[in-house]
Amino acid sequence: MCDTNNTSENRNSISRYKMREQAFILCFEMLFSDTDIDELADNAGDARDEFISDFAIDCAKGVAAHIDEIDAKISENLKSGWKIIRISKVSLALMRLAIYEMLFCDDIPVSVSINEAVELSKKYTVKDDTSFINGVLGSVAKAL
């Protein structure tokens, strides 16, 4: 399910980073909508005039299917007094995606999942969030 080499012919010309960015955006959009992931992907593709990769769709579906387990990992690795509700929606979507990959995508090294989440956070969040995301994901990785 997480194999980034298993993409359709029309969707295989984008980079792994771009596929992961698409997955993150779908995970972010899921925070605001009860819409089916396939429909979210279709709408996102239409709005941006691009194909949404199978990898992105599969990852978003995986996050949705395992949301309780993923959120438990986040909560377990927050500093005392912090609750998941305090995390920005962007940071939450990035961490959910990375933790999904860490737990369920054997073909993706944990270090790659963390690094990609940190790189995406540099693009979509503020500096403090990047350190926070790195810290939580590092803590999750140590417990694996």
N, C-alpha and C positions, 0 to 999 in steps of 0.2 A: 504494500500500500504506500510506502514511503519512497519507493525507488524513483529517483529523479530522472533516470534514464528511460523510464517507461511512459513516454509522452506520445500523443498522437502526432501524425505527420505535420499538421498545421500548427502545432504548438511547441515543436521541439527546437525552435530557433532562438528561444530566450534563455538567458543565463539562469543558473541555479539561484543566484541572489534575487533576480527579478521574480522567479517563481515563489520564492520565500516571501518577498515583499507583497506579492499578490495574496498569498495565504494570510499574511498579517492583516492586510486590508479587509479581507473577508471576515477574519476573526473580530476585527474592530467593528465592522458593520453588524455582526451578529449581536453585539452588545446593545444595539438600538432597535433591533427588529426581530420579529418572530418568523420572518420570511424563510422559506426553505433555502438551503445553501445553494442548490442548483439555480434557483431563481435569482438569488443574490448575485451569483456569478454571471448569469446571463445579463442582468441589469448593469452590473459593473462593466462587463465587456462592451455592452452597447454604449454606455455613457462615456467610456474611454476609447471606444473604437479599437479594441484590442481583444485578442483571445486570452481567456483566463486558463492557465495551465491545469492539466489534470492533477498534477502534484498539489497545486494550491487548493483545488476543490477537495481532494482527498484529505489533505491536512485539516482544512476547516471542518470537514465532516468528522474527522477523528477527534478534534478538539471538542466539538459539540457532543459526541458520543461519550467522551471521558471527562466531561467538564467537572463533575463532582470530585473525581480522583485528582485531577490537575489542580483545582482550587484548594483541595486539602493540602497538597504539597506546598503550594504558595503560602497558605496560612501557617503551616508548620514551620516555615523558614523565615517568618517575619520576626522582627525584634519584638520583645515584650511590649505590650500595650498597643501594637499596631494591629489593625484589622484590614481585611481585604477590601472593604468598602472605601478605605482611605486612598487606595491606589488609583492613580489616574487611569482613565479608560485606555489610553494608548499604551501605557506601561503594562496594564493587565493583559491586553491582547498580545503584546510581544512575549510576555512571560508564559502565557498559556500555550502559545505556539511552540516556544522553545522547550517547555516541559513536555508537551505532547511528543515532540521529536525525541527527547531524551528517554522517555519511557517506552515509546512504541515504535520507533524507527531504528531498527538495529543497523541499517545500512548508513546511518548518519552518525559520525562520531559526536560524542557529547560536547567536546570542545568546539566543534563547528557550530552546533546549535547555539551555544552560548555566544560565540564570537559574532555570528550573524545577527542575533538579537541585539547585541551591544551596538553593532554597526547600524542597524535599522533605528535603534533608539537615538543615535547621534543625528539622524536625519529627521526624526519625527518628535523628539522630546527635548526637554531642557537638560543641561549638563548634570544636574543633581539626579535626575531620573536615570541617566545612563549608569551612574555608580550604584544606584539602588538596584536596578535590574541585574547588573553584574554580580552584586553581592548575594541577592536572593538565588539566582541561578547557580552560582558557585556553591552555595550552601546545599541546594538540592542535589547537585552533582556529587558532593562529598557523601551524601547519604545513600547514593545508589549502590 
